[in-house]
Structure formats: structure tokens, C-alpha cells
Amino acid sequence: MPVAGRMTFLMVRGLCYCCFGVRHGDSNCSFKKECGKDGCKAFHHPLIHTDRGLPERTGTSHSARAPSGTIAFGVIRLDAMNADGELVPINVMLDAGSNTTFIREGLVRSLRISGERQTLRVQGVADAASTHPNSEELFLQLMTAFGDMVTLKGSTLKTVTQPVPVYNWEQLHHRWTHLNDLPPLRSSGGRIDVLIGLNHTTLITPTDYRLGADDEPAAIKTRLGWTILGVLGSGSTTETLCHRAFASPDVHITAELVEQLRRFCDTESFGTEYQGAGMSTDDRRAVDRLDAETKKLDVGYQAPILWKDEEPPLLPD
């Protein structure tokens, strides 16, 4: 397992980088000492030492939702190509605060495309972190508003970000004189299918713009098309969402790291599992059957049906 994966394991569980302990960090670890590997003077465990740093894709920093519905995000309605060469309309968010592109898993399944499996780590506000072992890195073809085909490289997530307000720009953009000369715009918003970050700088960098007053929206032109964003009226944004991500294709944990963490995670060896009597004969039989017949699958578990009687009566058809 690469160092990036080990860091994921530690961060998700909130373990100390120096001793792999719980309920404290490396700044106040009583076992803190220099790494020493290859002369490293940093205070961390040698198992997470690296000369090259983490293979990061430090991702998203964007406002995700305004409760009053007065903020228009940089969302554009485009068409994605499926496995049969057909075009499917999707919602695309442009995010210059991200250097990673994210693609919704449901969209990937509906388009019937696939890529290379990876472990994707997403870190957000207040260092909240999540790991997605079934993510894929893949390529997605889009048709821009100008009729050109472009190819995106991104990573899949079950949910890219929270839904955003839906706007009918053909009805709205005439409210502001500085937007009157824009070409026809498709309605956009709702569930976000693709978030494009700075790994596709040439696609999201503005080549033209329309600016109004401070309390009015702006429009930007990119290679993808025209997008309206900004303040649509009075109100304030109180909820934000922030992502940071890096990915590793190796999802196996080394035995060496597991052994180091076992001392802090394995409590059964300390006799803390309650074994006392107190169950009825039927309950004990059910527990024994559950222990004996439960099987771990690739995703989830398969458990027996715990009927009180071995052959329950069945209703006639």
C-alpha cells in the first residue's frame, strides 16, 4: 500500500501520525520523535515517510447552496456522449477552486462507460474526510454549447455536490441589461453530474465576460459556453462545501501497518466483549446460527433468516 493510502487510513480514523494512537494528534503525542528514515527530521512514524509527498489531487472549494436561492452557481447544461455515441443532457459545474474533476457515479452507469478502479480520498470542511474505495478514474466526452467535442478526465463519486437551484435563463437574463446580448441559454441546475476543476484549465478559463452592478449576476464565456453566476437578488449564503482529494490505485493495507494499528483498534483481546448469560435458548440458537452462517461478500454481508421455528408455516398462494 502506498503512503497515500496509509495516510488515508490514519486520517479517516483520526489516528496520531506519530504513534497511531487515538484521542490525540501528533502535536501533543507523548511518544513523538523524529522519523529518522533517510535522515528525515519530521515528527511522524517511519511508515508514512515519503520523499515525494502524497499523490494528491487537491480538489474542490465552492459554495454549494444558498438557502434563499439568490446565488447562481457556475452551472451549464451540456451533452455527454454514452457508449452508443448518443448525447445525454447533463449539469456541469465549473469550479476554479478545484484541481480535480468529479463525475457522478449514476451518470457513469447510465452512459455505460468505465475506467480504472482507484481509492479516492475526499477531504472537506474542518478536515472532515471520506474514502471511496470503488471510485474510478475515467474519460468522459462532452459536446460544448458551440458544438465542439471535448474529453474530460475525472474521478467518480456517488454524489458530486449538493443540488443547486434551477434557473430558466431564457426568461431571467433579460432582467439585466448587460446580459441582453447573450446567445440562447439552456436552463440549468438541480443535481450536479460533473464538476470540472483546474485539471481542465483551458475549458473553464473565461475568454469573455459581462459585468453589471455589485448586486447583479455576471456572465462568463468559456470553451464550454456562456454561464451566468453570482448574486441574483438580496440574501446571503450561509452554507458552503469544500473538497480536497487525492487518489491511489492500491487498496490493500500492508500487514506492517495493520500490526501497528491492531494495538489501538483490537479491544476483544482485552476481554471487553460481554459473554455472560441472559439469553433465552431460542435467542442463543439464533445468535449461534447468525455467527455460523453469516458470510462476507465483496459488498456487504449475507446473513441467514432467523426464524424462531426451523420451517415456518407458509401462506397458501
N, C-alpha and C positions, 0 to 999 in steps of 0.2 A: 504494500500500500504506500503511495507517495506521501510526502509530508503534508501536502494539501488535504488529503483525506484524513490524516491523523489530526490535523488542526480542526477539521470539521467535527470529528468525533468528540474532541475536547470542548469545542465551543458550544455544540448543541446540548451537551450535558452539564455545562457550567463548571468544568473541572479546572484546577490550577495548572498553569503551564509549566510550573517548576517541579511539583511532586505528584501531580494528577489527583490531588485531594479535593474534597468537596467543602462547600460553605466558606471558601475564601479564594482570593485571587493571588496572582504572582507578586503583587505589590506588598502584601502582608503575609507572605508564606514564611513560616519559621524554618523550613528546610531549603530556602532559596540559596542557590550557589551558581557560580558561573558554569556555562555549558562545558567549556573545555575542549570540545570537539574541533579539530583543526585550528586550535588556538582561539576559538570564539570566546569573547568576554561577556556576551549577553547572558542575562539571567533567564534561562529556560532549560527544559530537560533535553539531553542529547538526542532523544528520539525524534524531536521536532526541529532539529537543526537543519538548515539548508543554506547553501551559498547563493542560490539563485533566487530565493524568495518563492512565494506562493504563485502558482499559475492562475492568477486572478483575472476575472472579467468584472471589474468593479462597475456595478450597473446603475440602477435607476434612482433618480431623485426627482420626484414630481408630485404636484398636488393631485390628489386622487378624487376628491369630491367636495363640492361646496353645498352645504345643507340648504341654502337659499336658492340654489340653481342659477346663480348670477355669473358664474365663471364658465367661459367656453375654453375647453382644453384644445390642444393642437391635434384634433382628430379629423381624419379624412376618409371618405368612403372610396375604396378601390376594389379591384377584382383580382382574386387569386386563382391560379390555374391548378386544377386537380389532375389526378393520374391519367384521365382520359383526354386531357387537353381542353376541358371545358372551364369557363370562367365563373367563379363564385364570388358574390359581393361580400366584403368583409370591412370591419372597422379597424383603422390603423392609427395609432397614436405616435406622434413624433416627440422624442424626448432627448434634448441635447444634454441633459444631466446624466445620461446613462451611456456607458461604453459597451453595453451588451444588448442584443436584440432578443426579445422573448416572444414565443409563439404559443398560443393556447392549444393544449393537447386535444381538445374536442375538435378544433378546426383541422388539425393534422389527420385525425381519424376520418373526418368527413371527406377530406381531399384524397385520402388513401395514399399518403406519402410517408416515407420513413427515413430514418437516418441512423447515426451511430449512437449506441447507448452510452450514457455517462452518468456520473453522480454530480448533481448540480446543487451548489450551496447558495442560498439566498439570505443575505443579512440586511435587516431593515432598521427602523427607528429604535433608538435606545438599545442597540446591539441585539435586538431580537433576531434569532436565526432559525432557519429551517433547511433541511437537506432533502433532496428529491432524487432517490437512487434510480428511478426509472425514467429520468429525463433523457431526451435525445437531442443531439446536435445535427441539424439538417439544413437543407436548402429549400427555399420557397420562391416561386416565381410570381411576380405581381405585374399587372398592367397599370401603368400610371394614367392620370387623367388626360394626358396628352397622347395616349395610345402606344407608348413605348413599353417594352418588356424589360424588367429588371429582376435580378436574382438576389435574395436575401439569405444570409447565413445567421441562424439563431438557435436558441435552446428552448425546449418545450417546458411549459409549466401548466399545471391544472388550471390555474387562474392567473392571468397576467396582471391584472389590477382590478380595482372595483369599477363597476359600471359608471359611466358619466352621463350627464343629461343629453337628451336627444334634441337636435335643433333642425328645423326646416329652413335652410339658409336662403332658399329662393324667396321665401316670404319675409325673412327677417333682415337680410342685408340691405334692403332699400331704406331701412330706418336711418342709416348713417350715410351722409352724402359722400364721404371719402371712399365708400365701398360700392358706389353705384356702377362703376365701370368694370366690376369683376365679371368674368365669364360665368355661365350657369354652374351652380354648385349643387352637389348631391347632399341630401340630408345625411347626417352622421350622428353617432353617439350610441349609448347603450352599452352592451357588452363589448369589451375590447378584445380583438382577436390577435393583433400583432402590436408590439411596442418596439419601435426602431430606435436604436441608440447610436452612439458615435462610432461604432464599428462600421457604420454606413454613413460617414460624414457627408459624402458628396450627394446623398439622397435627401438629407434633412437640412442642409445649409441653405438659408434664404438667398435667392437671386434677385428678388424684387419684393417690395412691401408697400402697404398702405397704412398710414398712421392717422389717427384722429386725436380727440382730446383725451385727457387722462382717464376719464370715466367712460371711454368708448373702446370697443374692441379694435384690434389690428388685424390685418391680413398679410400673410407671407406667401410668397411663391417659391416652391422648391421644384426639384426634378419630378416629384410625385404629383404636384398640382398646387392649387391655391387652397390655403387653410385659414380659417378665421379663429382667433383665440383672444382671450383677455376678458376684461370686465364688460358685462352686458347691461349692468344696472347697479343700483345700490345694494350693499350687502358685503359680507366678509367671509373669507374661507377659514374654517376652524379645524378642519381635518386634513392631514397630509399623510402621504405614504412614501417611504423611501426604501430602495433596494440596493444591496451590494451583492455581487455574485462572483463566484469562481467555480470552475468545473474540473473534475478529474475523471478519466475513464476507468480507473481502477476502483472497484467497490469492495474489495476484500480487505479485512483487517488483519494485520500481521499478528502472529502468535506472541511476539515480543511485546507489542503494545497491549494486547489483551491481558497478558500476565501482569503487567504493571498496573492496569486498572482493576483487575479482579479483586485486589485487596480492599478497594474502596466501594465496589459495587456488589460484591457477593456477601450477602448477610445471612444466608441459610447456614453457612458453616459455623456461625456464632450461636446457633441454637435458638434463633428468634422465631422460627416457624412453629406455630401452636399445634401440638399433636394430641391434646387432651381429649377425653371422651366427652360426649354431649350430643352426638348424633344418633338418630334412630337407626335401626337395621336397614330400613329402606333407603335412608339418606346416605349411609355409609356405602351401601351397594352402588348407589348412583354415582358417588364420588369416585369409587374404585373403577367403575366402568368408564367414567369420563377420563380418568388418568390413563387407563389402559388403551382406550380406543381413539383418543384424540390424536390427529396426525397434522403435522405442519406441512402446508403446501407452499408453492412458490409465492403465492399471495394469500395471506391469511391462514386459517386453520379449518380442518374438517373434524366436527365433533358428532358423537352419536346422539340419537334422540333418547332422552332419559324417561321412558315410560315407567310408571310405577309397577305395572304388570308387564311381563315379558311379551305377551301378544295381546295388545289392547283390542277391544271389540271395534269392528269397523261398521259404519253405517251402510245400509244397502244402497245401491245405485238408484 
